[in-house]
Amino acid sequence: ISEEDQQFKPPVRYWTSIEDSYHYGSFDPATSERDTACEAVVFSGAMNRANQLLAVEYKAFQKKDPTEMISKMFDFAQKYRWRKLAIETNGGQEVYVKLIAEEQRKRNVFCEIVPLRHIKDKFSRIIALQPRHESGNLLLKQGITELEDQLLRFPVSSKLDIVDSLAMIQEIAEPFIGMKPRVYVPREFR
């Protein structure tokens, strides 16, 4: 892709710690079974104290086995203690909201489920990440090359499912507020 067409220009920035962050999940079921269909993706992301969006971990599924996808989702939810989970509900995917709510009760693992019925196209959702990337507030985990490739090749990449799942995290993530930094104030100024 030429530099002038590239929406997410290098450098890609990486996070070094996910401690002290709010964690979120996203699930794009991509129910079509056609060979050219999108991949299903389970994504784990976070928002840190500096309100930077962190891409933490994901799993993309070529073979869309609901049991395997839900199992991976709960692995991430427990590992990262998600606050919210975004589920794409376009094209009859609403059933996953009910399945996952029932599975939460069975596994005793809970987070808020946020159904997302996208009105905007995939391009618009992904380009919404661009200001955050340009300002240095979109940080990836080092080594997640497939996501990095989709970002750098956007909009000409044939597969954009992973970066679209990251955009879903941005839709539900809440800024880190209410936490005052600890500051030392000398006695004479108190």
Salt bridges, closest charged atoms under 4 A:
ASP20 OD2 - ARG49 NE 2.31
GLU57 OE1 - LYS79 NZ 3.06
GLU88 OE1 - HIS118 ND1 3.07
GLU94 OE2 - ARG117 NH2 1.99
GLU102 OE1 - ARG105 NH2 2.85
GLU103 OE2 - ARG107 NE 2.82
ASP161 OD1 - LYS122 NZ 2.98
ASP164 OD2 - ARG125 NH2 2.87
GLU171 OE2 - HIS118 NE2 3.15
GLU174 OE1 - ARG83 NH2 3.75
GLU174 OE2 - LYS84 NZ 2.82
